[in-house]
Amino acid sequence: MPRLGPLYRAAALRRAVAADPVLPERELTVEAVTVDRAHLAEYNRVCGFRLRDELPATYLHAVAFPLAMALMTAPDFPFPVLGLVHVANRIELLRPLPSSAAFSVSVRAGALRPHDRGTQLDVVTTATIDGNPVFSDTSTYLRRTGSGASAASARPAAEPPAPNAVWRVPRRVGTDYAAVSGDRNPIHTSRLLAKVFGFPRTIAHGMWTKARCLAALEGRLPDSYTVDVAFKTPILLPATVGFTAVAQGGGWDYGVHDGRSGRPHLTGTVR
């Protein structure tokens, strides 16, 4: 995997947006990726998973993060990484992922499209074992160019259901997840720099929150499934949030809401 230090320096120096944005057509691939058991154990601890011989569905997102950063900080990528907002994620788990396997991991960008608040694009990570697809991860990013709000966001938020569980999310979640994921965006780790980017406090990583939801459903998920999430509002750390999961259509509808206001932090489905 690429080293993250030089990639973060490239991200910090990049400011310009391409006048006529075009996504690179190339795909970056690393072969024979193996799992560091100590790293997996720490990831499981931070996200709330049990120690098992199978990888959590969200784990390869963290493993592939340096490869995604290499793609998104390259000179031919049209947007600076620091201007992108992670708004949604879909993971397709095609079979259980053994921790002893060697994976081929690839990352590409695509689906550049307009949005009422700017421009969206997808960064797609895929993994294979012995040439057979086992995992796909699609992260949708928004490059904001205006202040317009969608019709959905303009509607009053619905009253959230009573939570199945209440989680107290400590401030250290930001730095702990940054350490295991490699995603050291300062909005998650530095209160001072979070304020520079418009947040009163550090915020939890969206992919930590998604992983924490899947950990809460552990033991009730099938061997293969698709798990979607839409990131709504950030979790300001520390926080108290409510987790809700409702069995639906052979899977789950789940969400995380602010413990006081009921404001949604994320909503998702497992099918």
JONORBEL-V284247 format. One record per residue. N is the residue number from 0. RES is the residue in one letter. PHI is phi in whole degrees, 0 to 359 (NA if undefined). OMEGA is omega in degrees with one decimal (999 if undefined). D_FIRST is the distance of its C-alpha to the first C-alpha in Angstrom with 2 decimals. Layout:
n:N res:RES phi:PHI omega:OMEGA d_first:D_FIRST
n:N res:RES phi:PHI omega:OMEGA d_first:D_FIRST
This chain:
n:0 res:M phi:NA omega:176.9 d_first:0.00
n:1 res:P phi:298 omega:175.1 d_first:3.82
n:2 res:R phi:282 omega:-174.4 d_first:6.53
n:3 res:L phi:283 omega:-177.1 d_first:8.83
n:4 res:G phi:306 omega:178.9 d_first:12.03
n:5 res:P phi:297 omega:-179.9 d_first:12.52
n:6 res:L phi:291 omega:176.5 d_first:11.68
n:7 res:Y phi:293 omega:175.9 d_first:14.33
n:8 res:R phi:296 omega:177.5 d_first:16.68
n:9 res:A phi:296 omega:179.3 d_first:16.46
n:10 res:A phi:295 omega:-178.8 d_first:17.18
n:11 res:A phi:292 omega:-177.1 d_first:20.07
n:12 res:L phi:275 omega:-175.4 d_first:21.59
n:13 res:R phi:280 omega:178.6 d_first:21.57
n:14 res:R phi:232 omega:-170.9 d_first:24.91
n:15 res:A phi:286 omega:172.7 d_first:26.35
n:16 res:V phi:254 omega:-179.5 d_first:26.45
n:17 res:A phi:300 omega:-179.1 d_first:26.98
n:18 res:A phi:296 omega:179.0 d_first:30.68
n:19 res:D phi:233 omega:-170.8 d_first:30.15
n:20 res:P phi:299 omega:174.0 d_first:26.81
n:21 res:V phi:223 omega:-179.2 d_first:25.12
n:22 res:L phi:281 omega:176.1 d_first:21.69
n:23 res:P phi:297 omega:-178.8 d_first:19.46
n:24 res:E phi:270 omega:-175.2 d_first:19.93
n:25 res:R phi:282 omega:177.6 d_first:16.73
n:26 res:E phi:238 omega:177.1 d_first:14.00
n:27 res:L phi:261 omega:-175.8 d_first:10.27
n:28 res:T phi:225 omega:171.1 d_first:9.12
n:29 res:V phi:236 omega:-179.5 d_first:6.71
n:30 res:E phi:267 omega:172.1 d_first:9.36
n:31 res:A phi:54 omega:176.2 d_first:10.43
n:32 res:V phi:280 omega:179.4 d_first:8.31
n:33 res:T phi:245 omega:-173.6 d_first:10.78
n:34 res:V phi:267 omega:171.6 d_first:12.16
n:35 res:D phi:278 omega:-174.4 d_first:12.94
n:36 res:R phi:298 omega:178.8 d_first:16.64
n:37 res:A phi:293 omega:177.8 d_first:17.32
n:38 res:H phi:296 omega:178.2 d_first:14.73
n:39 res:L phi:299 omega:179.9 d_first:16.21
n:40 res:A phi:298 omega:179.4 d_first:19.65
n:41 res:E phi:291 omega:176.5 d_first:19.10
n:42 res:Y phi:300 omega:179.5 d_first:17.80
n:43 res:N phi:299 omega:179.3 d_first:20.89
n:44 res:R phi:297 omega:-176.1 d_first:23.11
n:45 res:V phi:295 omega:-174.1 d_first:22.17
n:46 res:C phi:264 omega:175.9 d_first:22.56
n:47 res:G phi:94 omega:177.8 d_first:25.56
n:48 res:F phi:279 omega:171.8 d_first:24.47
n:49 res:R phi:283 omega:174.8 d_first:26.12
n:50 res:L phi:283 omega:-177.3 d_first:24.39
n:51 res:R phi:218 omega:176.6 d_first:24.14
n:52 res:D phi:277 omega:176.9 d_first:22.63
n:53 res:E phi:255 omega:-179.3 d_first:21.45
n:54 res:L phi:281 omega:168.9 d_first:18.60
n:55 res:P phi:300 omega:-177.4 d_first:19.90
n:56 res:A phi:301 omega:-177.0 d_first:19.62
n:57 res:T phi:274 omega:-171.1 d_first:17.75
n:58 res:Y phi:294 omega:-177.9 d_first:15.08
n:59 res:L phi:293 omega:172.0 d_first:12.54
n:60 res:H phi:300 omega:178.9 d_first:13.04
n:61 res:A phi:289 omega:179.7 d_first:11.64
n:62 res:V phi:299 omega:-175.8 d_first:8.67
n:63 res:A phi:275 omega:-175.8 d_first:7.89
n:64 res:F phi:304 omega:178.5 d_first:9.02
n:65 res:P phi:300 omega:179.1 d_first:6.33
n:66 res:L phi:291 omega:176.1 d_first:6.37
n:67 res:A phi:296 omega:177.8 d_first:10.07
n:68 res:M phi:295 omega:178.0 d_first:10.45
n:69 res:A phi:299 omega:178.3 d_first:9.31
n:70 res:L phi:292 omega:-171.1 d_first:11.95
n:71 res:M phi:277 omega:175.9 d_first:14.44
n:72 res:T phi:254 omega:178.7 d_first:14.59
n:73 res:A phi:291 omega:-177.5 d_first:15.03
n:74 res:P phi:301 omega:-177.4 d_first:18.71
n:75 res:D phi:271 omega:174.8 d_first:19.65
n:76 res:F phi:278 omega:-165.9 d_first:18.86
n:77 res:P phi:282 omega:-175.2 d_first:22.43
n:78 res:F phi:233 omega:171.7 d_first:22.18
n:79 res:P phi:291 omega:-177.6 d_first:21.00
n:80 res:V phi:300 omega:-176.0 d_first:18.65
n:81 res:L phi:293 omega:177.0 d_first:21.16
n:82 res:G phi:262 omega:-176.2 d_first:23.85
n:83 res:L phi:260 omega:178.7 d_first:22.38
n:84 res:V phi:246 omega:179.2 d_first:23.68
n:85 res:H phi:282 omega:-173.5 d_first:22.04
n:86 res:V phi:252 omega:-178.6 d_first:25.17
n:87 res:A phi:200 omega:177.6 d_first:24.34
n:88 res:N phi:209 omega:174.7 d_first:21.92
n:89 res:R phi:233 omega:175.4 d_first:22.52
n:90 res:I phi:241 omega:174.2 d_first:20.83
n:91 res:E phi:250 omega:177.9 d_first:22.23
n:92 res:L phi:261 omega:-173.6 d_first:21.93
n:93 res:L phi:271 omega:177.7 d_first:23.42
n:94 res:R phi:193 omega:176.9 d_first:23.71
n:95 res:P phi:302 omega:-177.1 d_first:22.87
n:96 res:L phi:255 omega:-179.8 d_first:19.30
n:97 res:P phi:290 omega:-179.1 d_first:19.72
n:98 res:S phi:292 omega:-179.2 d_first:17.57
n:99 res:S phi:272 omega:-173.7 d_first:17.94
n:100 res:A phi:282 omega:169.2 d_first:16.47
n:101 res:A phi:255 omega:-174.3 d_first:13.56
n:102 res:F phi:251 omega:163.3 d_first:12.19
n:103 res:S phi:260 omega:-174.2 d_first:11.29
n:104 res:V phi:242 omega:-178.9 d_first:9.71
n:105 res:S phi:230 omega:178.8 d_first:10.87
n:106 res:V phi:226 omega:175.3 d_first:11.71
n:107 res:R phi:214 omega:177.3 d_first:14.91
n:108 res:A phi:244 omega:179.5 d_first:17.69
n:109 res:G phi:189 omega:174.1 d_first:21.37
n:110 res:A phi:58 omega:173.5 d_first:24.79
n:111 res:L phi:294 omega:-173.4 d_first:25.71
n:112 res:R phi:206 omega:178.5 d_first:29.06
n:113 res:P phi:286 omega:177.5 d_first:31.69
n:114 res:H phi:219 omega:-176.2 d_first:32.32
n:115 res:D phi:293 omega:175.1 d_first:35.43
n:116 res:R phi:247 omega:179.4 d_first:33.50
n:117 res:G phi:152 omega:-177.2 d_first:31.35
n:118 res:T phi:224 omega:177.4 d_first:28.63
n:119 res:Q phi:247 omega:174.1 d_first:26.19
n:120 res:L phi:207 omega:178.8 d_first:23.08
n:121 res:D phi:245 omega:168.2 d_first:20.65
n:122 res:V phi:247 omega:-170.9 d_first:16.86
n:123 res:V phi:249 omega:176.1 d_first:16.41
n:124 res:T phi:250 omega:175.5 d_first:13.63
n:125 res:T phi:234 omega:177.9 d_first:14.64
n:126 res:A phi:223 omega:176.8 d_first:13.90
n:127 res:T phi:231 omega:171.1 d_first:15.95
n:128 res:I phi:236 omega:-178.0 d_first:17.13
n:129 res:D phi:54 omega:177.8 d_first:18.88
n:130 res:G phi:84 omega:-178.1 d_first:19.09
n:131 res:N phi:260 omega:179.0 d_first:20.72
n:132 res:P phi:299 omega:179.4 d_first:19.65
n:133 res:V phi:230 omega:-169.3 d_first:19.36
n:134 res:F phi:202 omega:171.7 d_first:17.88
n:135 res:S phi:220 omega:-177.1 d_first:17.98
n:136 res:D phi:226 omega:178.7 d_first:17.35
n:137 res:T phi:243 omega:176.1 d_first:19.16
n:138 res:S phi:257 omega:179.2 d_first:19.10
n:139 res:T phi:260 omega:-179.1 d_first:22.08
n:140 res:Y phi:242 omega:177.7 d_first:22.27
n:141 res:L phi:245 omega:169.7 d_first:25.53
n:142 res:R phi:259 omega:-176.1 d_first:26.22
n:143 res:R phi:285 omega:175.1 d_first:29.63
n:144 res:T phi:230 omega:179.3 d_first:32.32
n:145 res:G phi:204 omega:-177.5 d_first:35.40
n:146 res:S phi:249 omega:-178.1 d_first:36.91
n:147 res:G phi:296 omega:178.1 d_first:38.22
n:148 res:A phi:246 omega:178.3 d_first:38.06
n:149 res:S phi:287 omega:178.7 d_first:37.94
n:150 res:A phi:299 omega:-179.5 d_first:41.00
n:151 res:A phi:296 omega:-177.9 d_first:39.23
n:152 res:S phi:288 omega:179.9 d_first:38.30
n:153 res:A phi:282 omega:179.9 d_first:41.86
n:154 res:R phi:284 omega:175.7 d_first:43.36
n:155 res:P phi:300 omega:-179.8 d_first:44.12
n:156 res:A phi:290 omega:177.6 d_first:41.63
n:157 res:A phi:288 omega:178.1 d_first:42.99
n:158 res:E phi:294 omega:-178.2 d_first:43.94
n:159 res:P phi:288 omega:176.1 d_first:41.13
n:160 res:P phi:291 omega:176.9 d_first:42.16
n:161 res:A phi:299 omega:-176.0 d_first:42.81
n:162 res:P phi:290 omega:171.0 d_first:39.56
n:163 res:N phi:284 omega:-179.7 d_first:38.83
n:164 res:A phi:208 omega:174.9 d_first:37.25
n:165 res:V phi:245 omega:-178.6 d_first:37.05
n:166 res:W phi:248 omega:170.0 d_first:33.93
n:167 res:R phi:262 omega:-173.5 d_first:34.00
n:168 res:V phi:257 omega:-176.3 d_first:30.66
n:169 res:P phi:285 omega:-179.7 d_first:30.44
n:170 res:R phi:300 omega:-174.7 d_first:29.10
n:171 res:R phi:292 omega:178.4 d_first:26.40
n:172 res:V phi:303 omega:179.6 d_first:24.63
n:173 res:G phi:298 omega:-178.9 d_first:23.07
n:174 res:T phi:284 omega:179.7 d_first:21.58
n:175 res:D phi:296 omega:179.8 d_first:20.86
n:176 res:Y phi:289 omega:176.2 d_first:18.80
n:177 res:A phi:301 omega:-178.1 d_first:17.01
n:178 res:A phi:292 omega:-176.6 d_first:16.02
n:179 res:V phi:273 omega:-178.0 d_first:14.72
n:180 res:S phi:260 omega:-173.8 d_first:13.11
n:181 res:G phi:83 omega:-178.3 d_first:11.70
n:182 res:D phi:276 omega:-174.7 d_first:14.22
n:183 res:R phi:257 omega:173.5 d_first:16.50
n:184 res:N phi:307 omega:-174.1 d_first:18.84
n:185 res:P phi:295 omega:176.7 d_first:22.04
n:186 res:I phi:294 omega:179.3 d_first:24.24
n:187 res:H phi:260 omega:-169.7 d_first:22.96
n:188 res:T phi:235 omega:-175.3 d_first:23.19
n:189 res:S phi:233 omega:179.5 d_first:25.97
n:190 res:R phi:297 omega:-179.5 d_first:29.46
n:191 res:L phi:296 omega:-177.9 d_first:30.47
n:192 res:L phi:287 omega:173.5 d_first:27.66
n:193 res:A phi:299 omega:177.9 d_first:28.04
n:194 res:K phi:294 omega:177.1 d_first:31.63
n:195 res:V phi:301 omega:-179.1 d_first:30.66
n:196 res:F phi:268 omega:171.6 d_first:28.96
n:197 res:G phi:97 omega:179.5 d_first:32.06
n:198 res:F phi:253 omega:-179.9 d_first:31.49
n:199 res:P phi:291 omega:178.1 d_first:34.06
n:200 res:R phi:216 omega:173.9 d_first:31.58
n:201 res:T phi:297 omega:-178.5 d_first:27.90
n:202 res:I phi:237 omega:177.8 d_first:26.84
n:203 res:A phi:287 omega:172.4 d_first:24.91
n:204 res:H phi:296 omega:176.5 d_first:21.66
n:205 res:G phi:299 omega:-179.1 d_first:22.72
n:206 res:M phi:287 omega:170.5 d_first:20.03
n:207 res:W phi:293 omega:-178.2 d_first:21.30
n:208 res:T phi:296 omega:177.3 d_first:24.75
n:209 res:K phi:298 omega:179.6 d_first:23.84
n:210 res:A phi:298 omega:-179.6 d_first:22.24
n:211 res:R phi:296 omega:177.1 d_first:25.37
n:212 res:C phi:294 omega:178.7 d_first:27.57
n:213 res:L phi:294 omega:176.6 d_first:26.02
n:214 res:A phi:298 omega:178.9 d_first:26.39
n:215 res:A phi:292 omega:179.2 d_first:30.04
n:216 res:L phi:261 omega:-176.6 d_first:30.45
n:217 res:E phi:302 omega:-176.8 d_first:28.89
n:218 res:G phi:90 omega:179.2 d_first:31.26
n:219 res:R phi:239 omega:-179.4 d_first:32.75
n:220 res:L phi:249 omega:178.5 d_first:30.04
n:221 res:P phi:285 omega:-179.9 d_first:30.17
n:222 res:D phi:291 omega:177.2 d_first:27.70
n:223 res:S phi:227 omega:-178.8 d_first:26.63
n:224 res:Y phi:192 omega:173.0 d_first:27.05
n:225 res:T phi:243 omega:-179.9 d_first:26.01
n:226 res:V phi:240 omega:179.8 d_first:25.64
n:227 res:D phi:254 omega:173.7 d_first:26.24
n:228 res:V phi:211 omega:170.7 d_first:26.49
n:229 res:A phi:244 omega:179.4 d_first:27.96
n:230 res:F phi:275 omega:-172.6 d_first:27.36
n:231 res:K phi:262 omega:179.4 d_first:30.82
n:232 res:T phi:229 omega:-176.7 d_first:31.33
n:233 res:P phi:290 omega:172.3 d_first:29.21
n:234 res:I phi:269 omega:177.7 d_first:29.93
n:235 res:L phi:281 omega:-173.8 d_first:31.21
n:236 res:L phi:265 omega:-6.1 d_first:30.56
n:237 res:P phi:286 omega:-174.8 d_first:32.38
n:238 res:A phi:208 omega:168.2 d_first:33.77
n:239 res:T phi:240 omega:-175.4 d_first:35.75
n:240 res:V phi:231 omega:175.9 d_first:34.83
n:241 res:G phi:253 omega:177.1 d_first:36.26
n:242 res:F phi:252 omega:179.8 d_first:34.35
n:243 res:T phi:233 omega:175.2 d_first:36.16
n:244 res:A phi:222 omega:-178.9 d_first:35.54
n:245 res:V phi:234 omega:176.7 d_first:38.13
n:246 res:A phi:297 omega:-174.4 d_first:38.19
n:247 res:Q phi:206 omega:172.7 d_first:38.48
n:248 res:G phi:57 omega:-177.8 d_first:38.53
n:249 res:G phi:79 omega:178.9 d_first:37.10
n:250 res:G phi:220 omega:-176.4 d_first:34.22
n:251 res:W phi:219 omega:161.2 d_first:33.99
n:252 res:D phi:254 omega:-176.4 d_first:34.48
n:253 res:Y phi:223 omega:179.4 d_first:33.00
n:254 res:G phi:195 omega:174.9 d_first:32.83
n:255 res:V phi:232 omega:-176.2 d_first:32.56
n:256 res:H phi:231 omega:175.5 d_first:35.35
n:257 res:D phi:299 omega:-174.5 d_first:36.53
n:258 res:G phi:293 omega:-178.9 d_first:38.81
n:259 res:R phi:257 omega:-173.6 d_first:41.63
n:260 res:S phi:274 omega:-174.2 d_first:41.65
n:261 res:G phi:79 omega:180.0 d_first:40.18
n:262 res:R phi:298 omega:-177.5 d_first:37.94
n:263 res:P phi:287 omega:172.0 d_first:35.03
n:264 res:H phi:266 omega:174.0 d_first:31.50
n:265 res:L phi:203 omega:171.5 d_first:30.02
n:266 res:T phi:227 omega:-177.4 d_first:31.45
n:267 res:G phi:200 omega:177.9 d_first:29.93
n:268 res:T phi:222 omega:169.8 d_first:30.79
n:269 res:V phi:237 omega:-179.9 d_first:29.75
n:270 res:R phi:223 omega:999 d_first:31.21
